[in-house]
Amino acid sequence: MPTLTITARGQITLKKEILRHMGIAAGENVEVDLLPGGRVALQAVRPKGSIMSLSGILAGKTNKVATIEEINGAVAAGWLEEG
């Protein structure tokens, strides 16, 4: 089990192996749950949104027009990476 050191400012640095295990990268957020007995649980914060929130996100930023097959392939690839 990895051991972490607390700085004088009360901060800890999570080691790369812990970040990889949690599936998070620098700059992402972590949710902290305070548990009985002085324990804590950390969990990566995942954005909660819908596919509709992406509508128009690239409007005016590209001239490329994707086919439905390309869109479906990108969506399928995204689901494979997430799961």
N, CA, C and O atoms as a Maestro MAE file, in Angstrom:
{
 s_m_m2io_version
 :::
 2.0.0
}

f_m_ct {
 s_m_title
 :::
 protein
 m_atom[332] {
  # First column is atom index #
  i_m_mmod_type
  r_m_x_coord
  r_m_y_coord
  r_m_z_coord
  i_m_residue_number
  s_m_chain_name
  s_m_pdb_residue_name
  s_m_pdb_atom_name
  i_m_atomic_number
  :::
  1 25 0.854 -1.169 0.000 1 A "MET " " N  " 7
  2 3 0.000 0.000 0.000 1 A "MET " " CA " 6
  3 2 0.906 1.240 0.000 1 A "MET " " C  " 6
  4 15 1.783 1.362 0.855 1 A "MET " " O  " 8
  5 25 0.698 2.160 -0.955 2 A "PRO " " N  " 7
  6 3 1.521 3.362 -1.005 2 A "PRO " " CA " 6
  7 2 1.313 4.238 0.238 2 A "PRO " " C  " 6
  8 15 0.212 4.315 0.783 2 A "PRO " " O  " 8
  9 25 2.384 4.889 0.666 3 A "THR " " N  " 7
  10 3 2.322 5.833 1.779 3 A "THR " " CA " 6
  11 2 2.550 7.231 1.232 3 A "THR " " C  " 6
  12 15 3.448 7.445 0.418 3 A "THR " " O  " 8
  13 25 1.736 8.184 1.676 4 A "LEU " " N  " 7
  14 3 1.847 9.564 1.230 4 A "LEU " " CA " 6
  15 2 2.279 10.433 2.404 4 A "LEU " " C  " 6
  16 15 1.940 10.145 3.552 4 A "LEU " " O  " 8
  17 25 3.017 11.479 2.122 5 A "THR " " N  " 7
  18 3 3.492 12.397 3.150 5 A "THR " " CA " 6
  19 2 2.676 13.680 3.103 5 A "THR " " C  " 6
  20 15 2.411 14.216 2.026 5 A "THR " " O  " 8
  21 25 2.283 14.165 4.256 6 A "ILE " " N  " 7
  22 3 1.532 15.419 4.356 6 A "ILE " " CA " 6
  23 2 2.528 16.561 4.497 6 A "ILE " " C  " 6
  24 15 3.439 16.497 5.322 6 A "ILE " " O  " 8
  25 25 2.354 17.613 3.687 7 A "THR " " N  " 7
  26 3 3.249 18.770 3.751 7 A "THR " " CA " 6
  27 2 2.872 19.655 4.935 7 A "THR " " C  " 6
  28 15 1.856 19.431 5.593 7 A "THR " " O  " 8
  29 25 3.700 20.657 5.195 8 A "ALA " " N  " 7
  30 3 3.429 21.615 6.272 8 A "ALA " " CA " 6
  31 2 2.137 22.384 6.021 8 A "ALA " " C  " 6
  32 15 1.523 22.895 6.958 8 A "ALA " " O  " 8
  33 25 1.726 22.465 4.764 9 A "ARG " " N  " 7
  34 3 0.476 23.161 4.414 9 A "ARG " " CA " 6
  35 2 -0.727 22.224 4.458 9 A "ARG " " C  " 6
  36 15 -1.834 22.633 4.107 9 A "ARG " " O  " 8
  37 25 -0.532 20.979 4.882 10 A "GLY " " N  " 7
  38 3 -1.641 20.032 4.982 10 A "GLY " " CA " 6
  39 2 -2.039 19.417 3.652 10 A "GLY " " C  " 6
  40 15 -3.178 18.980 3.492 10 A "GLY " " O  " 8
  41 25 -1.130 19.377 2.706 11 A "GLN " " N  " 7
  42 3 -1.420 18.844 1.383 11 A "GLN " " CA " 6
  43 2 -0.697 17.527 1.170 11 A "GLN " " C  " 6
  44 15 0.326 17.242 1.794 11 A "GLN " " O  " 8
  45 25 -1.269 16.720 0.255 12 A "ILE " " N  " 7
  46 3 -0.611 15.484 -0.158 12 A "ILE " " CA " 6
  47 2 -0.522 15.487 -1.678 12 A "ILE " " C  " 6
  48 15 -1.304 16.145 -2.363 12 A "ILE " " O  " 8
  49 25 0.439 14.743 -2.182 13 A "THR " " N  " 7
  50 3 0.563 14.546 -3.622 13 A "THR " " CA " 6
  51 2 0.273 13.085 -3.904 13 A "THR " " C  " 6
  52 15 0.900 12.198 -3.326 13 A "THR " " O  " 8
  53 25 -0.677 12.836 -4.791 14 A "LEU " " N  " 7
  54 3 -1.001 11.459 -5.153 14 A "LEU " " CA " 6
  55 2 0.017 10.966 -6.168 14 A "LEU " " C  " 6
  56 15 0.298 11.644 -7.156 14 A "LEU " " O  " 8
  57 25 0.554 9.810 -5.927 15 A "LYS " " N  " 7
  58 3 1.557 9.234 -6.819 15 A "LYS " " CA " 6
  59 2 0.918 8.806 -8.134 15 A "LYS " " C  " 6
  60 15 -0.284 8.549 -8.204 15 A "LYS " " O  " 8
  61 25 1.746 8.733 -9.176 16 A "LYS " " N  " 7
  62 3 1.253 8.400 -10.514 16 A "LYS " " CA " 6
  63 2 0.487 7.083 -10.534 16 A "LYS " " C  " 6
  64 15 -0.527 6.976 -11.223 16 A "LYS " " O  " 8
  65 25 0.946 6.090 -9.801 17 A "GLU " " N  " 7
  66 3 0.258 4.800 -9.793 17 A "GLU " " CA " 6
  67 2 -1.154 4.934 -9.228 17 A "GLU " " C  " 6
  68 15 -2.066 4.236 -9.673 17 A "GLU " " O  " 8
  69 25 -1.345 5.818 -8.256 18 A "ILE " " N  " 7
  70 3 -2.682 6.038 -7.680 18 A "ILE " " CA " 6
  71 2 -3.566 6.766 -8.682 18 A "ILE " " C  " 6
  72 15 -4.732 6.414 -8.860 18 A "ILE " " O  " 8
  73 25 -3.004 7.792 -9.342 19 A "LEU " " N  " 7
  74 3 -3.770 8.529 -10.347 19 A "LEU " " CA " 6
  75 2 -4.200 7.624 -11.491 19 A "LEU " " C  " 6
  76 15 -5.339 7.697 -11.953 19 A "LEU " " O  " 8
  77 25 -3.283 6.767 -11.948 20 A "ARG " " N  " 7
  78 3 -3.637 5.816 -13.020 20 A "ARG " " CA " 6
  79 2 -4.753 4.885 -12.563 20 A "ARG " " C  " 6
  80 15 -5.694 4.621 -13.311 20 A "ARG " " O  " 8
  81 25 -4.646 4.388 -11.334 21 A "HIS " " N  " 7
  82 3 -5.665 3.483 -10.806 21 A "HIS " " CA " 6
  83 2 -7.032 4.165 -10.753 21 A "HIS " " C  " 6
  84 15 -8.056 3.541 -11.030 21 A "HIS " " O  " 8
  85 25 -7.038 5.443 -10.397 22 A "MET " " N  " 7
  86 3 -8.286 6.201 -10.296 22 A "MET " " CA " 6
  87 2 -8.790 6.666 -11.661 22 A "MET " " C  " 6
  88 15 -9.943 7.077 -11.789 22 A "MET " " O  " 8
  89 25 -7.929 6.602 -12.682 23 A "GLY " " N  " 7
  90 3 -8.319 7.033 -14.017 23 A "GLY " " CA " 6
  91 2 -8.404 8.542 -14.152 23 A "GLY " " C  " 6
  92 15 -9.243 9.055 -14.893 23 A "GLY " " O  " 8
  93 25 -7.541 9.259 -13.439 24 A "ILE " " N  " 7
  94 3 -7.566 10.714 -13.515 24 A "ILE " " CA " 6
  95 2 -6.193 11.248 -13.914 24 A "ILE " " C  " 6
  96 15 -5.178 10.564 -13.790 24 A "ILE " " O  " 8
  97 25 -6.194 12.489 -14.395 25 A "ALA " " N  " 7
  98 3 -4.971 13.150 -14.828 25 A "ALA " " CA " 6
  99 2 -4.859 14.488 -14.106 25 A "ALA " " C  " 6
  100 15 -5.806 14.938 -13.461 25 A "ALA " " O  " 8
  101 25 -3.711 15.109 -14.219 26 A "ALA " " N  " 7
  102 3 -3.484 16.416 -13.606 26 A "ALA " " CA " 6
  103 2 -4.559 17.400 -14.048 26 A "ALA " " C  " 6
  104 15 -4.936 17.439 -15.219 26 A "ALA " " O  " 8
  105 25 -5.040 18.183 -13.111 27 A "GLY " " N  " 7
  106 3 -6.049 19.194 -13.415 27 A "GLY " " CA " 6
  107 2 -7.481 18.714 -13.258 27 A "GLY " " C  " 6
  108 15 -8.402 19.531 -13.251 27 A "GLY " " O  " 8
  109 25 -7.690 17.406 -13.132 28 A "GLU " " N  " 7
  110 3 -9.044 16.891 -12.938 28 A "GLU " " CA " 6
  111 2 -9.412 16.958 -11.460 28 A "GLU " " C  " 6
  112 15 -8.547 17.132 -10.601 28 A "GLU " " O  " 8
  113 25 -10.689 16.819 -11.179 29 A "ASN " " N  " 7
  114 3 -11.185 16.938 -9.812 29 A "ASN " " CA " 6
  115 2 -11.396 15.582 -9.158 29 A "ASN " " C  " 6
  116 15 -11.665 14.580 -9.821 29 A "ASN " " O  " 8
  117 25 -11.264 15.585 -7.826 30 A "VAL " " N  " 7
  118 3 -11.458 14.388 -7.019 30 A "VAL " " CA " 6
  119 2 -12.500 14.713 -5.953 30 A "VAL " " C  " 6
  120 15 -12.439 15.764 -5.315 30 A "VAL " " O  " 8
  121 25 -13.445 13.813 -5.766 31 A "GLU " " N  " 7
  122 3 -14.467 13.956 -4.737 31 A "GLU " " CA " 6
  123 2 -13.985 13.227 -3.479 31 A "GLU " " C  " 6
  124 15 -13.461 12.117 -3.564 31 A "GLU " " O  " 8
  125 25 -14.164 13.848 -2.325 32 A "VAL " " N  " 7
  126 3 -13.727 13.265 -1.057 32 A "VAL " " CA " 6
  127 2 -14.941 12.957 -0.203 32 A "VAL " " C  " 6
  128 15 -15.768 13.834 0.048 32 A "VAL " " O  " 8
  129 25 -15.051 11.712 0.245 33 A "ASP " " N  " 7
  130 3 -16.100 11.306 1.177 33 A "ASP " " CA " 6
  131 2 -15.458 11.030 2.523 33 A "ASP " " C  " 6
  132 15 -14.520 10.238 2.617 33 A "ASP " " O  " 8
  133 25 -15.965 11.686 3.575 34 A "LEU " " N  " 7
  134 3 -15.468 11.457 4.921 34 A "LEU " " CA " 6
  135 2 -16.205 10.266 5.513 34 A "LEU " " C  " 6
  136 15 -17.434 10.256 5.571 34 A "LEU " " O  " 8
  137 25 -15.456 9.266 5.950 35 A "LEU " " N  " 7
  138 3 -16.015 8.022 6.465 35 A "LEU " " CA " 6
  139 2 -15.769 7.915 7.965 35 A "LEU " " C  " 6
  140 15 -14.904 8.610 8.498 35 A "LEU " " O  " 8
  141 25 -16.517 7.055 8.651 36 A "PRO " " N  " 7
  142 3 -16.293 6.862 10.079 36 A "PRO " " CA " 6
  143 2 -14.869 6.370 10.360 36 A "PRO " " C  " 6
  144 15 -14.227 5.766 9.501 36 A "PRO " " O  " 8
  145 25 -14.402 6.636 11.554 37 A "GLY " " N  " 7
  146 3 -13.090 6.149 11.961 37 A "GLY " " CA " 6
  147 2 -11.929 6.927 11.376 37 A "GLY " " C  " 6
  148 15 -10.809 6.416 11.344 37 A "GLY " " O  " 8
  149 25 -12.161 8.150 10.912 38 A "GLY " " N  " 7
  150 3 -11.088 8.962 10.365 38 A "GLY " " CA " 6
  151 2 -10.640 8.553 8.979 38 A "GLY " " C  " 6
  152 15 -9.576 8.974 8.526 38 A "GLY " " O  " 8
  153 25 -11.435 7.738 8.294 39 A "ARG " " N  " 7
  154 3 -11.085 7.289 6.942 39 A "ARG " " CA " 6
  155 2 -11.708 8.225 5.916 39 A "ARG " " C  " 6
  156 15 -12.705 8.895 6.189 39 A "ARG " " O  " 8
  157 25 -11.107 8.257 4.737 40 A "VAL " " N  " 7
  158 3 -11.646 9.030 3.623 40 A "VAL " " CA " 6
  159 2 -11.678 8.150 2.374 40 A "VAL " " C  " 6
  160 15 -10.903 7.203 2.247 40 A "VAL " " O  " 8
  161 25 -12.566 8.472 1.480 41 A "ALA " " N  " 7
  162 3 -12.634 7.787 0.187 41 A "ALA " " CA " 6
  163 2 -12.508 8.853 -0.902 41 A "ALA " " C  " 6
  164 15 -13.189 9.877 -0.861 41 A "ALA " " O  " 8
  165 25 -11.638 8.602 -1.866 42 A "LEU " " N  " 7
  166 3 -11.445 9.506 -2.998 42 A "LEU " " CA " 6
  167 2 -12.026 8.873 -4.250 42 A "LEU " " C  " 6
  168 15 -11.904 7.667 -4.468 42 A "LEU " " O  " 8
  169 25 -12.657 9.697 -5.065 43 A "GLN " " N  " 7
  170 3 -13.227 9.199 -6.310 43 A "GLN " " CA " 6
  171 2 -13.108 10.286 -7.362 43 A "GLN " " C  " 6
  172 15 -13.350 11.460 -7.083 43 A "GLN " " O  " 8
  173 25 -12.738 9.898 -8.559 44 A "ALA " " N  " 7
  174 3 -12.643 10.858 -9.656 44 A "ALA " " CA " 6
  175 2 -14.022 11.430 -9.959 44 A "ALA " " C  " 6
  176 15 -15.010 10.699 -10.010 44 A "ALA " " O  " 8
  177 25 -14.078 12.733 -10.157 45 A "VAL " " N  " 7
  178 3 -15.334 13.391 -10.523 45 A "VAL " " CA " 6
  179 2 -15.486 13.260 -12.033 45 A "VAL " " C  " 6
  180 15 -14.615 13.690 -12.789 45 A "VAL " " O  " 8
  181 25 -16.562 12.683 -12.455 46 A "ARG " " N  " 7
  182 3 -16.852 12.522 -13.884 46 A "ARG " " CA " 6
  183 2 -17.947 13.505 -14.277 46 A "ARG " " C  " 6
  184 15 -18.943 13.647 -13.568 46 A "ARG " " O  " 8
  185 25 -17.764 14.175 -15.393 47 A "PRO " " N  " 7
  186 3 -18.790 15.121 -15.830 47 A "PRO " " CA " 6
  187 2 -20.121 14.416 -16.058 47 A "PRO " " C  " 6
  188 15 -20.181 13.317 -16.609 47 A "PRO " " O  " 8
  189 25 -21.169 15.072 -15.622 48 A "LYS " " N  " 7
  190 3 -22.510 14.522 -15.826 48 A "LYS " " CA " 6
  191 2 -23.200 15.417 -16.858 48 A "LYS " " C  " 6
  192 15 -23.547 16.563 -16.572 48 A "LYS " " O  " 8
  193 25 -23.383 14.893 -18.011 49 A "GLY " " N  " 7
  194 3 -24.011 15.651 -19.076 49 A "GLY " " CA " 6
  195 2 -24.703 14.706 -20.027 49 A "GLY " " C  " 6
  196 15 -24.680 13.488 -19.853 49 A "GLY " " O  " 8
  197 25 -25.297 15.272 -21.002 50 A "SER " " N  " 7
  198 3 -25.978 14.451 -21.996 50 A "SER " " CA " 6
  199 2 -25.341 14.691 -23.353 50 A "SER " " C  " 6
  200 15 -24.613 15.663 -23.555 50 A "SER " " O  " 8
  201 25 -25.619 13.816 -24.248 51 A "ILE " " N  " 7
  202 3 -25.112 13.950 -25.611 51 A "ILE " " CA " 6
  203 2 -25.638 15.236 -26.248 51 A "ILE " " C  " 6
  204 15 -24.989 15.808 -27.123 51 A "ILE " " O  " 8
  205 25 -26.799 15.684 -25.814 52 A "MET " " N  " 7
  206 3 -27.380 16.905 -26.362 52 A "MET " " CA " 6
  207 2 -26.570 18.141 -25.974 52 A "MET " " C  " 6
  208 15 -26.619 19.153 -26.674 52 A "MET " " O  " 8
  209 25 -25.826 18.073 -24.871 53 A "SER " " N  " 7
  210 3 -25.022 19.219 -24.466 53 A "SER " " CA " 6
  211 2 -23.870 19.462 -25.445 53 A "SER " " C  " 6
  212 15 -23.266 20.535 -25.429 53 A "SER " " O  " 8
  213 25 -23.565 18.489 -26.288 54 A "LEU " " N  " 7
  214 3 -22.510 18.634 -27.281 54 A "LEU " " CA " 6
  215 2 -22.990 19.286 -28.566 54 A "LEU " " C  " 6
  216 15 -22.183 19.660 -29.418 54 A "LEU " " O  " 8
  217 25 -24.283 19.421 -28.703 55 A "SER " " N  " 7
  218 3 -24.855 19.971 -29.923 55 A "SER " " CA " 6
  219 2 -24.291 21.360 -30.206 55 A "SER " " C  " 6
  220 15 -24.415 22.269 -29.386 55 A "SER " " O  " 8
  221 25 -23.680 21.511 -31.356 56 A "GLY " " N  " 7
  222 3 -23.166 22.804 -31.788 56 A "GLY " " CA " 6
  223 2 -21.828 23.192 -31.193 56 A "GLY " " C  " 6
  224 15 -21.378 24.320 -31.392 56 A "GLY " " O  " 8
  225 25 -21.182 22.297 -30.472 57 A "ILE " " N  " 7
  226 3 -19.932 22.644 -29.792 57 A "ILE " " CA " 6
  227 2 -18.828 23.044 -30.769 57 A "ILE " " C  " 6
  228 15 -17.958 23.840 -30.415 57 A "ILE " " O  " 8
  229 25 -18.846 22.516 -31.971 58 A "LEU " " N  " 7
  230 3 -17.822 22.845 -32.962 58 A "LEU " " CA " 6
  231 2 -18.322 23.782 -34.057 58 A "LEU " " C  " 6
  232 15 -17.631 24.004 -35.051 58 A "LEU " " O  " 8
  233 25 -19.507 24.324 -33.877 59 A "ALA " " N  " 7
  234 3 -20.085 25.187 -34.902 59 A "ALA " " CA " 6
  235 2 -19.139 26.338 -35.239 59 A "ALA " " C  " 6
  236 15 -18.707 27.078 -34.355 59 A "ALA " " O  " 8
  237 25 -18.828 26.478 -36.507 60 A "GLY " " N  " 7
  238 3 -17.975 27.555 -36.983 60 A "GLY " " CA " 6
  239 2 -16.487 27.338 -36.763 60 A "GLY " " C  " 6
  240 15 -15.689 28.209 -37.111 60 A "GLY " " O  " 8
  241 25 -16.086 26.198 -36.193 61 A "LYS " " N  " 7
  242 3 -14.678 25.955 -35.891 61 A "LYS " " CA " 6
  243 2 -14.016 25.022 -36.897 61 A "LYS " " C  " 6
  244 15 -12.803 24.820 -36.844 61 A "LYS " " O  " 8
  245 25 -14.780 24.463 -37.793 62 A "THR " " N  " 7
  246 3 -14.213 23.557 -38.783 62 A "THR " " CA " 6
  247 2 -15.102 23.558 -40.026 62 A "THR " " C  " 6
  248 15 -16.289 23.878 -39.964 62 A "THR " " O  " 8
  249 25 -14.503 23.197 -41.137 63 A "ASN " " N  " 7
  250 3 -15.264 23.059 -42.374 63 A "ASN " " CA " 6
  251 2 -15.579 21.604 -42.667 63 A "ASN " " C  " 6
  252 15 -16.291 21.308 -43.627 63 A "ASN " " O  " 8
  253 25 -15.059 20.687 -41.853 64 A "LYS " " N  " 7
  254 3 -15.252 19.262 -42.087 64 A "LYS " " CA " 6
  255 2 -16.703 18.869 -41.800 64 A "LYS " " C  " 6
  256 15 -17.308 19.312 -40.824 64 A "LYS " " O  " 8
  257 25 -17.226 18.043 -42.664 65 A "VAL " " N  " 7
  258 3 -18.561 17.496 -42.473 65 A "VAL " " CA " 6
  259 2 -18.395 15.994 -42.277 65 A "VAL " " C  " 6
  260 15 -17.895 15.300 -43.162 65 A "VAL " " O  " 8
  261 25 -18.814 15.494 -41.123 66 A "ALA " " N  " 7
  262 3 -18.670 14.071 -40.821 66 A "ALA " " CA " 6
  263 2 -19.880 13.308 -41.331 66 A "ALA " " C  " 6
  264 15 -21.012 13.787 -41.267 66 A "ALA " " O  " 8
  265 25 -19.618 12.115 -41.836 67 A "THR " " N  " 7
  266 3 -20.717 11.244 -42.245 67 A "THR " " CA " 6
  267 2 -21.299 10.586 -40.994 67 A "THR " " C  " 6
  268 15 -20.666 10.585 -39.938 67 A "THR " " O  " 8
  269 25 -22.482 10.037 -41.113 68 A "ILE " " N  " 7
  270 3 -23.097 9.352 -39.979 68 A "ILE " " CA " 6
  271 2 -22.250 8.152 -39.552 68 A "ILE " " C  " 6
  272 15 -22.207 7.807 -38.371 68 A "ILE " " O  " 8
  273 25 -21.583 7.523 -40.509 69 A "GLU " " N  " 7
  274 3 -20.709 6.397 -40.182 69 A "GLU " " CA " 6
  275 2 -19.518 6.855 -39.340 69 A "GLU " " C  " 6
  276 15 -19.125 6.179 -38.390 69 A "GLU " " O  " 8
  277 25 -18.945 8.014 -39.698 70 A "GLU " " N  " 7
  278 3 -17.823 8.559 -38.921 70 A "GLU " " CA " 6
  279 2 -18.268 8.952 -37.513 70 A "GLU " " C  " 6
  280 15 -17.549 8.714 -36.543 70 A "GLU " " O  " 8
  281 25 -19.428 9.540 -37.407 71 A "ILE " " N  " 7
  282 3 -19.967 9.930 -36.097 71 A "ILE " " CA " 6
  283 2 -20.218 8.693 -35.243 71 A "ILE " " C  " 6
  284 15 -19.834 8.649 -34.074 71 A "ILE " " O  " 8
  285 25 -20.863 7.688 -35.832 72 A "ASN " " N  " 7
  286 3 -21.135 6.450 -35.090 72 A "ASN " " CA " 6
  287 2 -19.841 5.769 -34.651 72 A "ASN " " C  " 6
  288 15 -19.767 5.235 -33.544 72 A "ASN " " O  " 8
  289 25 -18.820 5.782 -35.509 73 A "GLY " " N  " 7
  290 3 -17.533 5.197 -35.154 73 A "GLY " " CA " 6
  291 2 -16.877 5.936 -33.996 73 A "GLY " " C  " 6
  292 15 -16.308 5.306 -33.104 73 A "GLY " " O  " 8
  293 25 -16.948 7.257 -34.000 74 A "ALA " " N  " 7
  294 3 -16.360 8.057 -32.919 74 A "ALA " " CA " 6
  295 2 -17.099 7.811 -31.605 74 A "ALA " " C  " 6
  296 15 -16.474 7.707 -30.549 74 A "ALA " " O  " 8
  297 25 -18.418 7.717 -31.668 75 A "VAL " " N  " 7
  298 3 -19.211 7.441 -30.462 75 A "VAL " " CA " 6
  299 2 -18.867 6.058 -29.921 75 A "VAL " " C  " 6
  300 15 -18.667 5.896 -28.717 75 A "VAL " " O  " 8
  301 25 -18.795 5.065 -30.797 76 A "ALA " " N  " 7
  302 3 -18.464 3.704 -30.356 76 A "ALA " " CA " 6
  303 2 -17.070 3.656 -29.740 76 A "ALA " " C  " 6
  304 15 -16.872 2.994 -28.721 76 A "ALA " " O  " 8
  305 25 -16.118 4.334 -30.330 77 A "ALA " " N  " 7
  306 3 -14.757 4.365 -29.784 77 A "ALA " " CA " 6
  307 2 -14.738 5.017 -28.415 77 A "ALA " " C  " 6
  308 15 -14.018 4.562 -27.525 77 A "ALA " " O  " 8
  309 25 -15.508 6.065 -28.231 78 A "GLY " " N  " 7
  310 3 -15.591 6.751 -26.938 78 A "GLY " " CA " 6
  311 2 -16.159 5.839 -25.871 78 A "GLY " " C  " 6
  312 15 -15.656 5.821 -24.747 78 A "GLY " " O  " 8
  313 25 -17.190 5.084 -26.194 79 A "TRP " " N  " 7
  314 3 -17.787 4.154 -25.222 79 A "TRP " " CA " 6
  315 2 -16.791 3.057 -24.857 79 A "TRP " " C  " 6
  316 15 -16.722 2.641 -23.700 79 A "TRP " " O  " 8
  317 25 -16.025 2.591 -25.830 80 A "LEU " " N  " 7
  318 3 -15.043 1.530 -25.546 80 A "LEU " " CA " 6
  319 2 -13.968 2.026 -24.592 80 A "LEU " " C  " 6
  320 15 -13.548 1.284 -23.704 80 A "LEU " " O  " 8
  321 25 -13.509 3.277 -24.757 81 A "GLU " " N  " 7
  322 3 -12.481 3.819 -23.889 81 A "GLU " " CA " 6
  323 2 -13.002 4.039 -22.478 81 A "GLU " " C  " 6
  324 15 -12.264 3.852 -21.511 81 A "GLU " " O  " 8
  325 25 -14.265 4.434 -22.347 82 A "GLU " " N  " 7
  326 3 -14.840 4.736 -21.038 82 A "GLU " " CA " 6
  327 2 -15.082 3.492 -20.226 82 A "GLU " " C  " 6
  328 15 -14.873 3.501 -19.013 82 A "GLU " " O  " 8
  329 25 -15.517 2.421 -20.858 83 A "GLY " " N  " 7
  330 3 -15.895 1.216 -20.152 83 A "GLY " " CA " 6
  331 2 -14.742 0.392 -19.872 83 A "GLY " " C  " 6
  332 15 -14.877 -0.676 -19.275 83 A "GLY " " O  " 8
  :::
 }
 m_bond[331] {
  # First column is bond index #
  i_m_from
  i_m_to
  i_m_order
  :::
  1 1 2 1
  2 2 3 1
  3 3 4 2
  4 3 5 1
  5 5 6 1
  6 6 7 1
  7 7 8 2
  8 7 9 1
  9 9 10 1
  10 10 11 1
  11 11 12 2
  12 11 13 1
  13 13 14 1
  14 14 15 1
  15 15 16 2
  16 15 17 1
  17 17 18 1
  18 18 19 1
  19 19 20 2
  20 19 21 1
  21 21 22 1
  22 22 23 1
  23 23 24 2
  24 23 25 1
  25 25 26 1
  26 26 27 1
  27 27 28 2
  28 27 29 1
  29 29 30 1
  30 30 31 1
  31 31 32 2
  32 31 33 1
  33 33 34 1
  34 34 35 1
  35 35 36 2
  36 35 37 1
  37 37 38 1
  38 38 39 1
  39 39 40 2
  40 39 41 1
  41 41 42 1
  42 42 43 1
  43 43 44 2
  44 43 45 1
  45 45 46 1
  46 46 47 1
  47 47 48 2
  48 47 49 1
  49 49 50 1
  50 50 51 1
  51 51 52 2
  52 51 53 1
  53 53 54 1
  54 54 55 1
  55 55 56 2
  56 55 57 1
  57 57 58 1
  58 58 59 1
  59 59 60 2
  60 59 61 1
  61 61 62 1
  62 62 63 1
  63 63 64 2
  64 63 65 1
  65 65 66 1
  66 66 67 1
  67 67 68 2
  68 67 69 1
  69 69 70 1
  70 70 71 1
  71 71 72 2
  72 71 73 1
  73 73 74 1
  74 74 75 1
  75 75 76 2
  76 75 77 1
  77 77 78 1
  78 78 79 1
  79 79 80 2
  80 79 81 1
  81 81 82 1
  82 82 83 1
  83 83 84 2
  84 83 85 1
  85 85 86 1
  86 86 87 1
  87 87 88 2
  88 87 89 1
  89 89 90 1
  90 90 91 1
  91 91 92 2
  92 91 93 1
  93 93 94 1
  94 94 95 1
  95 95 96 2
  96 95 97 1
  97 97 98 1
  98 98 99 1
  99 99 100 2
  100 99 101 1
  101 101 102 1
  102 102 103 1
  103 103 104 2
  104 103 105 1
  105 105 106 1
  106 106 107 1
  107 107 108 2
  108 107 109 1
  109 109 110 1
  110 110 111 1
  111 111 112 2
  112 111 113 1
  113 113 114 1
  114 114 115 1
  115 115 116 2
  116 115 117 1
  117 117 118 1
  118 118 119 1
  119 119 120 2
  120 119 121 1
  121 121 122 1
  122 122 123 1
  123 123 124 2
  124 123 125 1
  125 125 126 1
  126 126 127 1
  127 127 128 2
  128 127 129 1
  129 129 130 1
  130 130 131 1
  131 131 132 2
  132 131 133 1
  133 133 134 1
  134 134 135 1
  135 135 136 2
  136 135 137 1
  137 137 138 1
  138 138 139 1
  139 139 140 2
  140 139 141 1
  141 141 142 1
  142 142 143 1
  143 143 144 2
  144 143 145 1
  145 145 146 1
  146 146 147 1
  147 147 148 2
  148 147 149 1
  149 149 150 1
  150 150 151 1
  151 151 152 2
  152 151 153 1
  153 153 154 1
  154 154 155 1
  155 155 156 2
  156 155 157 1
  157 157 158 1
  158 158 159 1
  159 159 160 2
  160 159 161 1
  161 161 162 1
  162 162 163 1
  163 163 164 2
  164 163 165 1
  165 165 166 1
  166 166 167 1
  167 167 168 2
  168 167 169 1
  169 169 170 1
  170 170 171 1
  171 171 172 2
  172 171 173 1
  173 173 174 1
  174 174 175 1
  175 175 176 2
  176 175 177 1
  177 177 178 1
  178 178 179 1
  179 179 180 2
  180 179 181 1
  181 181 182 1
  182 182 183 1
  183 183 184 2
  184 183 185 1
  185 185 186 1
  186 186 187 1
  187 187 188 2
  188 187 189 1
  189 189 190 1
  190 190 191 1
  191 191 192 2
  192 191 193 1
  193 193 194 1
  194 194 195 1
  195 195 196 2
  196 195 197 1
  197 197 198 1
  198 198 199 1
  199 199 200 2
  200 199 201 1
  201 201 202 1
  202 202 203 1
  203 203 204 2
  204 203 205 1
  205 205 206 1
  206 206 207 1
  207 207 208 2
  208 207 209 1
  209 209 210 1
  210 210 211 1
  211 211 212 2
  212 211 213 1
  213 213 214 1
  214 214 215 1
  215 215 216 2
  216 215 217 1
  217 217 218 1
  218 218 219 1
  219 219 220 2
  220 219 221 1
  221 221 222 1
  222 222 223 1
  223 223 224 2
  224 223 225 1
  225 225 226 1
  226 226 227 1
  227 227 228 2
  228 227 229 1
  229 229 230 1
  230 230 231 1
  231 231 232 2
  232 231 233 1
  233 233 234 1
  234 234 235 1
  235 235 236 2
  236 235 237 1
  237 237 238 1
  238 238 239 1
  239 239 240 2
  240 239 241 1
  241 241 242 1
  242 242 243 1
  243 243 244 2
  244 243 245 1
  245 245 246 1
  246 246 247 1
  247 247 248 2
  248 247 249 1
  249 249 250 1
  250 250 251 1
  251 251 252 2
  252 251 253 1
  253 253 254 1
  254 254 255 1
  255 255 256 2
  256 255 257 1
  257 257 258 1
  258 258 259 1
  259 259 260 2
  260 259 261 1
  261 261 262 1
  262 262 263 1
  263 263 264 2
  264 263 265 1
  265 265 266 1
  266 266 267 1
  267 267 268 2
  268 267 269 1
  269 269 270 1
  270 270 271 1
  271 271 272 2
  272 271 273 1
  273 273 274 1
  274 274 275 1
  275 275 276 2
  276 275 277 1
  277 277 278 1
  278 278 279 1
  279 279 280 2
  280 279 281 1
  281 281 282 1
  282 282 283 1
  283 283 284 2
  284 283 285 1
  285 285 286 1
  286 286 287 1
  287 287 288 2
  288 287 289 1
  289 289 290 1
  290 290 291 1
  291 291 292 2
  292 291 293 1
  293 293 294 1
  294 294 295 1
  295 295 296 2
  296 295 297 1
  297 297 298 1
  298 298 299 1
  299 299 300 2
  300 299 301 1
  301 301 302 1
  302 302 303 1
  303 303 304 2
  304 303 305 1
  305 305 306 1
  306 306 307 1
  307 307 308 2
  308 307 309 1
  309 309 310 1
  310 310 311 1
  311 311 312 2
  312 311 313 1
  313 313 314 1
  314 314 315 1
  315 315 316 2
  316 315 317 1
  317 317 318 1
  318 318 319 1
  319 319 320 2
  320 319 321 1
  321 321 322 1
  322 322 323 1
  323 323 324 2
  324 323 325 1
  325 325 326 1
  326 326 327 1
  327 327 328 2
  328 327 329 1
  329 329 330 1
  330 330 331 1
  331 331 332 2
  :::
 }
}
